Structure formats: structure tokens, C-alpha cells
Amino acid sequence: MHVIRAGLRTGAQLLVCAALVVGLLGTAPAAAAVSTATATEALNVRSGPGTTYEVLGTLEQGQKVSTLGTSKGWTAIEFRDAKAYVAAKYLKQATAATPVVSTPAVAPGSLRATTTAVNVRRGAGTSHAVLKVLAGGARVTMTGRTSGGFAEVVLGARTGWVSTRYLKAARGVPAVVGTRVATAVLDIRSTSAARYTRIAEVKKGTRLSITGAVANGRAQVVYAKAARWVTAKYLATPAATQPSVPELPRVTGTRYATATLDIRSTSADRYTAVAEVPRGTALSITGTVVDGRMQIVWNKAARWVTAKYLSTSRPSVDNGAGASVERGLVPNAIKVHRAARLQFPRITTYYGVRPDSIPDHPSGRALDLMLPSYTSASGKALGGQVAAWARANAKALGIQYVIWNQRIWNIQRDKEGWRPMADRGGDSANHKNHVHITVYR
């Protein structure tokens, strides 16, 4: 790092400077009067009274600060526990008739300790919701933002606001809230300012412990047991470690679905339907049965199906043209089945009564119209035609609601049209490969 050293002054220069100092001392007040002011817009805070001085930070519009005096258009203020300067024309001085709350400026990444149990709020003010209650003596890392007597603090992976009257200076190293990875070679800096001392240099890929504080585009890190800073834009979240793939149970045989079955995430009563398979599907079993469910290997994962609907021999699959599909259906469902067969000869497979956690199919009130080549453009177009036909003829056929392509239409909410449904997993569970129709009794 380059250091610029001042050269020796001539004797004449020193005499002139001495005279100036004496003159200034003779006219300066004994102490600067401290008052408060409000920033009328966002403005730079500088190290000296002029635009050539280094920018130390910024004040937000509406932020209140303690002022130490004004000279030649520049006002001295208390900023991050030190003296700094801002353009006086962007400050509105408080008057005795209009008292304001002074918020001491705090340095980003600095530590404070609570003087008593105190609320951490969502925003700067007592009207905001309480996120957490900190115990007395708790140490918090400051972000540097202040407003209306409140200061923002790092609260784990998020931030909150605490009244500054309940905070005092504390020593030590800020708490670590996470890890980031350097995406380039980085300087470990002594400060967040443009001028700094390089403590060390770390390679690309180095994991760094962050505190959550950011200032001037630099993120605070804990490095070698001390609070340091790095350029924030060269940090990235570490890639999640991929869990090892569990070993699959051994397949012991094959069974066939005797009805449409849910492929279940677990053997418990509460489960996620990973997929749905039609009658006649061959399933690879492991021989393990729990709570009436048989474990199977499905799409390279251990899953479960209801054991009583499995057979050692493949059942015949009704193509929808015979009377067996109508066995157990209520009259309106039979009416829909026969009308659909005439209207859509391309559809050759229908499913009616079958086991299900929802009572529509077991009660005979539901019919599934399976779409041939449902992922193709013609298959999707056919699904849309069936869904529109069912809606248009709902009153005549006694239809209550229709589900297709993860959308639902209900005759009782006809004006709302087709409404989206939550993702339930596979194409069958999301009704992409068939149109589901439920009728009134």
C-alpha cells in the first residue's frame, strides 16, 4: 500500500500558519453548540468541509443527526462516533418549538450491547411488529442504518430495529451469521472505507464467515478472530452439499395393480401422492408390508401402494366400451360415460369406481377420461375439448365439477371460470393425462 508523506515546510510557511492558528484561536468559541438537524434529501457525508474530501457514507432523507456548527456552507456532524461534514443547504435545523429525536450515528459492523431486555422490531418505531425480545446484555452487530431514535441490527439471517436508548458500546468480535465463498482473489481489508490496510489476501474459493453488516459495498467478515471487510460483490452463497443417494431395497418380485393406485411417499395415512398408476400396471415389490401398504421401487426410489389392490396375475383392463366400467356408477356418471363415448371416439379408456381417499370415485360419482398421447399437441387439444364440452353440458349431464391440467371448474362457481390448483406431484395427480368429472347423485 502506498503511503503519502507530507514534506517539510519552509520557515516562512510555518510562520504564516502559526499566525493563522493564533487568529483562529482568538475568535473561535470555547465549545461548539450541539443541536439537531434533519436531512432534506439523501446526501454524502465527507471527512472534511468540501467536495474534495473523502466520502465516509451517506445520510438518508429524513435522517436526524447531531450538528456541531456550520461554516462556509458546511455543517459538522456526529457520524459513526466521529466528526464529519455535510452540505448545510441539505439540512433543516430543529427549532426549540419543534423538538426532534436525535439518533446517534453508528458505524456499520460495530458492536452494541443492550442495557435491558428490549424489543427488536420490524421497522424504526414502536408501531412496528416485534420480531424478537433481546435479553439485557445481549450483543448485536449494527448495520449502520438509524432513524428516529432507532438503529438497525443484524438478527441472524435478517435485520430488525432497536431503540438506541437501550444500546451501549461493546467490545469484541461481531457474531457470525453465515458463510460466503470468494468468487475472486480478495483483499482482507482493515476498514470498509476506500482507504484501508490490506491485512491479508485470500484465494478464489475461500470460505469466509460473514456478520451480516455491509458498508460502502463491503461486507464485514470475521477473519483471524477480528472484524475485517471484503468487497461484497465478489462473495457467493456456498453450493448446497448434495445428500448421498440412499441404497434402494432389493426387489423380490412383481405385482399388478387391480385398480387405479396412488404411488405413496410413505406407508403412513398421511402421505404425498407421488404419482397415480392405472389398473394393470406392473409394480416391482420388495416384500415389505407396513400398515397394509406394500413397499415398491418406483422411478429409482422406495415408495408404497395399498397392498390389497395388488395381484400376482395381470388383470384384464376394460377399455371403456363394455358395461364393467359403469358397474357401481350413479346414473349421472353413466350418462356422462355414454355421452362422452359418442362425442370422443378417440378416448378408449375410462376409469370409474376405484379406491381413493376422496369419496368421489368410491361412491360412483366420478369418471376419469384418459387422454391418448396426452403430452402431444393433439392430446392436449383433446383434453381442452373434453373439458370445455363437460362445462358446456354440465346442467344436462348433472356435472358438479371438472378437473383438467391442474385447473378446476365448478358449476356453483361458474363465473370464476377455470381456477388453478396446487401442484400435487405427477401428471396423473395433476390431471394432465386425463379429464376428471364428478357428478351429482
C-alpha positions as CSV (number, residue, x, y, z in Angstrom):
1,M,0.0,0.0,0.0
2,H,1.4,3.4,-0.9
3,V,1.7,6.0,1.9
4,I,2.0,9.7,1.0
5,R,4.1,11.6,3.5
6,A,4.0,15.4,3.8
7,G,7.2,17.3,3.0
8,L,9.0,19.9,5.3
9,R,7.6,23.3,5.2
10,T,9.8,26.4,4.9
11,G,10.3,28.7,7.8
12,A,8.1,31.4,6.2
13,Q,5.3,28.9,5.7
14,L,5.4,27.9,9.3
15,L,5.3,31.5,10.5
16,V,2.2,32.1,8.3
17,C,0.5,29.0,9.6
18,A,1.2,30.0,13.2
19,A,-0.3,33.4,12.7
20,L,-3.4,31.9,11.2
21,V,-3.8,29.5,14.1
22,V,-3.4,32.3,16.6
23,G,-6.0,34.3,14.8
24,L,-8.4,31.5,14.7
25,L,-8.0,30.7,18.4
26,G,-8.7,34.3,19.3
27,T,-12.1,34.3,17.5
28,A,-13.3,30.6,18.0
29,P,-15.9,29.9,20.6
30,A,-14.9,27.9,23.7
31,A,-17.1,24.9,22.6
32,A,-19.3,24.1,19.7
33,A,-23.0,24.2,20.4
34,V,-24.6,20.7,19.8
35,S,-28.1,20.7,18.1
36,T,-30.0,18.5,15.8
37,A,-31.0,18.7,12.2
38,T,-32.8,16.6,9.6
39,A,-31.5,15.7,6.1
40,T,-33.9,17.1,3.5
41,E,-32.7,14.5,0.9
42,A,-30.0,11.8,0.6
43,L,-26.5,13.3,0.8
44,N,-22.9,12.4,1.2
45,V,-21.0,12.6,4.5
46,R,-17.4,13.7,4.0
47,S,-14.3,13.7,6.1
48,G,-13.8,17.5,5.6
49,P,-15.8,20.6,4.7
50,G,-15.6,20.4,0.9
51,T,-16.4,18.2,-2.1
52,T,-12.7,17.2,-2.5
53,Y,-12.8,15.3,0.8
54,E,-13.4,11.5,1.1
55,V,-17.0,10.3,1.3
56,L,-17.4,8.4,4.6
57,G,-21.0,7.4,4.0
58,T,-24.5,8.9,3.4
59,L,-27.5,10.3,5.2
60,E,-30.9,9.1,4.2
61,Q,-33.7,11.6,3.6
62,G,-35.4,12.3,6.9
63,Q,-32.4,11.0,9.0
64,K,-31.7,13.2,12.1
65,V,-28.2,14.0,13.2
66,S,-26.4,16.0,15.9
67,T,-24.8,19.1,14.5
68,L,-21.6,20.8,15.9
69,G,-21.7,24.0,13.9
70,T,-21.7,25.5,10.4
71,S,-19.1,27.4,8.4
72,K,-18.9,28.4,4.8
73,G,-21.8,26.2,3.7
74,W,-20.6,23.0,5.5
75,T,-22.0,21.7,8.8
76,A,-20.0,19.5,11.2
77,I,-22.0,16.5,12.5
78,E,-21.5,13.5,14.7
79,F,-21.2,10.5,12.4
80,R,-20.2,7.0,13.4
81,D,-18.8,8.2,16.7
82,A,-16.6,10.8,15.0
83,K,-16.8,14.3,13.5
84,A,-17.7,14.6,9.8
85,Y,-19.2,17.2,7.4
86,V,-22.3,17.6,5.1
87,A,-23.5,20.4,2.9
88,A,-25.5,22.7,5.1
89,K,-28.1,23.5,2.5
90,Y,-29.4,19.9,2.7
91,L,-30.1,20.1,6.5
92,K,-33.1,21.5,8.2
93,Q,-32.2,22.7,11.7
94,A,-34.6,21.8,14.5
95,T,-36.1,24.7,16.5
96,A,-37.0,24.8,20.1
97,A,-40.7,24.8,19.3
98,T,-40.3,21.6,17.3
99,P,-38.2,19.1,19.3
100,V,-36.8,16.2,17.3
101,V,-35.4,12.8,18.3
102,S,-31.6,12.7,17.7
103,T,-30.3,9.3,16.5
104,P,-26.6,8.9,17.1
105,A,-24.8,7.6,14.0
106,V,-23.3,4.2,14.4
107,A,-20.6,2.5,12.3
108,P,-21.7,-0.5,10.2
109,G,-20.3,-3.7,11.8
110,S,-19.8,-2.1,15.2
111,L,-21.0,-3.8,18.3
112,R,-23.6,-2.7,20.8
113,A,-24.9,-4.3,24.0
114,T,-28.4,-4.0,25.3
115,T,-28.8,-2.3,28.6
116,T,-32.0,-4.1,29.5
117,A,-34.5,-6.5,27.8
118,V,-35.5,-4.8,24.6
119,N,-37.8,-5.4,21.6
120,V,-36.4,-5.9,18.2
121,R,-39.0,-4.5,15.7
122,R,-39.7,-4.9,12.0
123,G,-39.2,-1.2,11.4
124,A,-37.9,2.0,13.1
125,G,-40.7,2.8,15.5
126,T,-42.9,1.4,18.3
127,S,-45.8,0.9,15.8
128,H,-43.9,-1.9,14.1
129,A,-44.4,-5.6,15.0
130,V,-42.0,-7.2,17.5
131,L,-39.7,-9.8,15.8
132,K,-37.8,-10.9,19.0
133,V,-37.0,-9.8,22.5
134,L,-33.3,-9.5,23.4
135,A,-32.2,-10.1,26.9
136,G,-30.3,-7.5,28.8
137,G,-26.6,-7.7,27.9
138,A,-27.1,-9.2,24.5
139,R,-24.5,-8.2,22.0
140,V,-25.7,-7.1,18.5
141,T,-24.0,-6.1,15.3
142,M,-25.0,-2.8,13.8
143,T,-25.8,-2.3,10.1
144,G,-25.1,1.4,10.3
145,R,-28.7,2.5,9.5
146,T,-30.5,4.7,12.0
147,S,-33.8,6.5,12.0
148,G,-36.0,8.3,14.6
149,G,-34.2,7.1,17.7
150,F,-33.9,3.5,16.4
151,A,-30.9,1.6,14.9
152,E,-30.9,-1.4,12.6
153,V,-29.2,-4.5,14.0
154,V,-28.4,-7.9,12.4
155,L,-30.7,-10.6,13.6
156,G,-29.4,-13.9,12.3
157,A,-30.3,-14.1,8.6
158,R,-32.4,-10.9,8.7
159,T,-32.4,-7.5,10.4
160,G,-34.5,-5.6,12.9
161,W,-34.7,-2.3,14.7
162,V,-33.9,-1.4,18.3
163,S,-34.3,1.8,20.3
164,T,-30.9,3.4,20.6
165,R,-31.6,4.5,24.2
166,Y,-31.2,0.8,25.2
167,L,-27.9,0.3,23.5
168,K,-24.4,0.9,24.7
169,A,-20.9,0.4,23.1
170,A,-19.4,-3.1,23.4
171,R,-16.1,-4.6,22.7
172,G,-15.3,-7.8,20.9
173,V,-15.9,-9.6,17.6
174,P,-19.4,-9.5,15.9
175,A,-21.4,-12.7,15.7
176,V,-21.1,-14.8,12.6
177,V,-24.5,-15.3,10.8
178,G,-23.4,-17.2,7.7
179,T,-20.7,-18.3,5.2
180,R,-19.9,-17.0,1.8
181,V,-17.4,-18.1,-0.8
182,A,-14.9,-15.7,-2.6
183,T,-15.5,-15.7,-6.3
184,A,-12.2,-14.0,-7.0
185,V,-8.9,-13.2,-5.2
186,L,-9.8,-10.8,-2.4
187,D,-8.1,-8.3,0.0
188,I,-9.0,-8.7,3.6
189,R,-9.4,-5.0,4.5
190,S,-9.0,-3.2,7.8
191,T,-12.0,-1.0,7.1
192,S,-14.9,-0.6,4.7
193,A,-13.6,2.8,3.5
194,A,-11.8,3.4,0.2
195,R,-8.6,3.9,2.1
196,Y,-7.6,0.8,4.0
197,T,-4.8,-1.5,5.1
198,R,-4.6,-4.9,3.5
199,I,-4.5,-7.5,6.3
200,A,-4.2,-10.5,4.0
201,E,-5.2,-11.8,0.6
202,V,-7.4,-14.9,0.1
203,K,-7.8,-17.1,-2.9
204,K,-10.8,-17.7,-5.0
205,G,-13.0,-20.3,-3.4
206,T,-12.1,-19.3,0.2
207,R,-15.0,-19.7,2.6
208,L,-15.5,-16.5,4.7
209,S,-17.6,-16.0,7.9
210,I,-19.9,-13.0,7.5
211,T,-21.6,-10.9,10.2
212,G,-24.4,-9.5,8.0
213,A,-23.1,-5.9,8.1
214,V,-22.4,-4.2,4.8
215,A,-21.0,-0.7,4.2
216,N,-19.8,1.1,1.1
217,G,-20.1,-2.1,-0.9
218,R,-18.0,-4.1,1.5
219,A,-19.2,-7.0,3.7
220,Q,-17.9,-7.5,7.2
221,V,-16.3,-10.8,7.9
222,V,-14.6,-12.4,10.9
223,Y,-11.1,-13.2,9.8
224,A,-8.3,-14.4,12.2
225,K,-10.6,-13.6,15.2
226,A,-11.0,-10.0,14.1
227,A,-13.7,-8.0,12.3
228,R,-12.5,-7.2,8.8
229,W,-14.0,-6.3,5.4
230,V,-14.1,-7.6,1.8
231,T,-15.7,-6.4,-1.4
232,A,-19.3,-7.8,-1.2
233,K,-19.9,-8.3,-4.9
234,Y,-17.2,-11.0,-5.0
235,L,-19.0,-13.2,-2.5
236,A,-21.4,-16.0,-3.3
237,T,-23.5,-18.4,-1.3
238,P,-21.9,-21.8,-1.0
239,A,-23.4,-24.5,-3.1
240,A,-25.5,-26.9,-1.1
241,T,-24.0,-30.2,-0.5
242,Q,-25.8,-32.9,-2.3
243,P,-27.0,-35.7,0.1
244,S,-25.9,-39.2,-0.7
245,V,-28.4,-41.3,-2.5
246,P,-29.8,-43.9,-0.2
247,E,-29.4,-47.5,-1.2
248,L,-32.6,-49.0,-2.7
249,P,-34.2,-52.0,-1.1
250,R,-33.9,-55.3,-3.1
251,V,-36.8,-56.1,-5.5
252,T,-38.3,-59.6,-4.7
253,G,-41.0,-59.8,-7.3
254,T,-43.7,-58.2,-9.4
255,R,-47.3,-57.5,-8.6
256,Y,-50.1,-55.9,-10.7
257,A,-52.5,-53.1,-9.8
258,T,-56.1,-54.3,-9.7
259,A,-57.4,-50.7,-9.5
260,T,-56.0,-47.2,-10.1
261,L,-53.5,-46.7,-7.3
262,D,-51.6,-43.8,-5.7
263,I,-47.8,-44.2,-5.5
264,R,-47.4,-43.0,-2.0
265,S,-44.4,-41.2,-0.4
266,T,-44.8,-43.2,2.9
267,S,-46.8,-46.1,4.4
268,A,-48.5,-43.8,6.8
269,D,-52.1,-42.5,6.5
270,R,-50.8,-39.0,5.7
271,Y,-48.7,-39.1,2.6
272,T,-47.9,-37.3,-0.7
273,A,-49.2,-38.8,-3.9
274,V,-46.0,-39.1,-6.0
275,A,-47.9,-40.5,-9.0
276,E,-51.0,-42.4,-9.9
277,V,-51.0,-45.6,-12.0
278,P,-53.9,-47.3,-13.8
279,R,-55.3,-50.8,-13.3
280,G,-53.0,-53.4,-14.8
281,T,-49.7,-51.6,-14.0
282,A,-46.8,-53.9,-13.2
283,L,-45.0,-52.9,-9.9
284,S,-41.7,-54.0,-8.5
285,I,-42.2,-55.1,-4.9
286,T,-39.7,-55.5,-2.1
287,G,-41.8,-57.9,0.1
288,T,-42.1,-55.3,2.9
289,V,-45.6,-54.6,4.1
290,V,-46.4,-51.9,6.8
291,D,-49.9,-50.8,7.8
292,G,-51.4,-52.6,4.9
293,R,-49.1,-50.9,2.3
294,M,-46.6,-52.7,0.2
295,Q,-43.2,-51.2,-0.5
296,I,-42.2,-50.9,-4.1
297,V,-39.3,-49.5,-6.1
298,W,-40.7,-46.8,-8.4
299,N,-38.6,-44.4,-10.5
300,K,-35.4,-45.4,-8.6
301,A,-37.0,-44.6,-5.2
302,A,-38.7,-46.6,-2.4
303,R,-42.4,-45.9,-2.5
304,W,-45.6,-47.5,-1.2
305,V,-49.0,-48.7,-2.5
306,T,-52.1,-50.2,-0.9
307,A,-51.3,-54.0,-0.7
308,K,-54.9,-55.3,-1.1
309,Y,-55.1,-53.9,-4.6
310,L,-52.2,-55.9,-5.9
311,S,-52.4,-59.3,-7.7
312,T,-49.8,-61.9,-8.8
313,S,-51.5,-62.0,-12.2
314,R,-52.2,-59.2,-14.6
315,P,-56.0,-58.2,-14.5
316,S,-57.9,-57.5,-17.7
317,V,-58.1,-53.8,-18.5
318,D,-61.5,-52.6,-19.5
319,N,-61.3,-50.2,-22.4
320,G,-64.4,-48.3,-21.5
321,A,-66.6,-49.8,-24.2
322,G,-68.0,-52.6,-22.0
323,A,-70.5,-52.4,-19.2
324,S,-68.0,-53.2,-16.5
325,V,-66.8,-49.5,-16.3
326,E,-70.3,-48.5,-15.4
327,R,-70.5,-51.0,-12.6
328,G,-71.2,-49.0,-9.4
329,L,-71.6,-45.7,-11.1
330,V,-74.5,-43.4,-10.2
331,P,-77.0,-42.6,-13.0
332,N,-75.5,-39.2,-13.9
333,A,-72.0,-40.8,-14.1
334,I,-73.3,-43.4,-16.5
335,K,-75.0,-40.7,-18.6
336,V,-71.6,-38.8,-18.8
337,H,-69.8,-42.1,-19.8
338,R,-72.2,-42.9,-22.6
339,A,-72.3,-39.3,-23.9
340,A,-68.5,-39.0,-23.9
341,R,-68.1,-42.3,-25.8
342,L,-70.2,-40.9,-28.6
343,Q,-68.7,-37.4,-28.6
344,F,-65.0,-38.5,-28.3
345,P,-64.3,-41.9,-30.0
346,R,-60.5,-41.3,-29.7
347,I,-60.9,-41.9,-25.9
348,T,-61.0,-45.6,-25.3
349,T,-60.1,-45.9,-21.6
350,Y,-62.3,-44.8,-18.8
351,Y,-62.0,-45.3,-15.0
352,G,-65.0,-45.2,-12.7
353,V,-65.3,-46.8,-9.2
354,R,-61.9,-47.3,-7.5
355,P,-60.3,-46.8,-4.1
356,D,-59.4,-43.2,-3.2
357,S,-59.0,-41.0,-0.2
358,I,-61.6,-38.6,-1.7
359,P,-65.1,-40.2,-1.8
360,D,-65.9,-39.2,-5.5
361,H,-64.6,-42.4,-7.1
362,P,-65.5,-44.9,-4.3
363,S,-69.1,-43.6,-4.3
364,G,-69.5,-43.9,-8.1
365,R,-69.9,-40.2,-8.7
366,A,-66.6,-39.7,-10.7
367,L,-65.3,-40.7,-14.1
368,D,-61.7,-40.3,-15.4
369,L,-61.4,-39.9,-19.2
370,M,-57.9,-41.0,-20.1
371,L,-56.3,-38.9,-22.9
372,P,-54.3,-40.8,-25.6
373,S,-50.8,-39.3,-26.2
374,Y,-51.6,-36.6,-23.6
375,T,-48.2,-34.9,-23.9
376,S,-48.6,-34.3,-27.6
377,A,-50.2,-31.2,-29.1
378,S,-53.2,-33.3,-30.3
379,G,-53.6,-34.9,-26.9
380,K,-53.6,-31.5,-25.1
381,A,-56.1,-30.2,-27.6
382,L,-58.3,-33.2,-27.0
383,G,-58.1,-32.6,-23.2
384,G,-59.2,-29.0,-23.7
385,Q,-62.1,-30.1,-25.9
386,V,-63.3,-32.6,-23.4
387,A,-63.1,-30.1,-20.5
388,A,-65.0,-27.4,-22.5
389,W,-67.6,-30.0,-23.5
390,A,-68.2,-31.1,-19.9
391,R,-68.6,-27.5,-18.8
392,A,-71.0,-26.6,-21.6
393,N,-73.2,-29.7,-20.9
394,A,-72.9,-29.6,-17.1
395,K,-76.6,-29.0,-16.4
396,A,-77.8,-31.5,-18.9
397,L,-75.5,-34.2,-17.6
398,G,-75.7,-33.4,-13.9
399,I,-72.0,-32.5,-13.7
400,Q,-70.8,-30.8,-10.5
401,Y,-67.2,-30.1,-11.3
402,V,-64.4,-30.8,-13.8
403,I,-60.6,-31.0,-13.3
404,W,-58.1,-31.0,-16.1
405,N,-54.5,-29.8,-16.5
406,Q,-54.2,-28.7,-12.8
407,R,-57.3,-26.5,-13.1
408,I,-60.8,-26.9,-11.7
409,W,-64.2,-25.6,-12.8
410,N,-67.3,-25.9,-10.5
411,I,-70.8,-25.2,-11.7
412,Q,-71.5,-23.4,-8.4
413,R,-68.7,-21.0,-9.1
414,D,-69.2,-20.8,-12.9
415,K,-68.5,-17.1,-13.1
416,E,-64.9,-17.6,-11.8
417,G,-64.1,-19.9,-14.7
418,W,-61.2,-22.3,-14.5
419,R,-59.3,-21.9,-11.3
420,P,-55.7,-23.1,-10.7
421,M,-54.9,-25.9,-8.3
422,A,-51.8,-26.6,-6.2
423,D,-49.2,-28.9,-7.6
424,R,-49.8,-32.4,-6.3
425,G,-46.9,-34.2,-7.9
426,G,-47.0,-36.2,-11.1
427,D,-49.0,-35.8,-14.3
428,S,-51.8,-38.1,-13.1
429,A,-52.2,-36.4,-9.7
430,N,-52.3,-33.0,-11.5
431,H,-54.9,-34.3,-14.0
432,K,-52.7,-33.8,-17.1
433,N,-53.2,-37.2,-18.6
434,H,-57.0,-37.4,-18.0
435,V,-60.1,-35.3,-17.5
436,H,-61.8,-35.9,-14.2
437,I,-65.6,-35.4,-14.0
438,T,-67.6,-35.5,-10.8
439,V,-71.4,-35.6,-11.0
440,Y,-74.3,-35.0,-8.6
441,R,-76.1,-38.1,-7.3
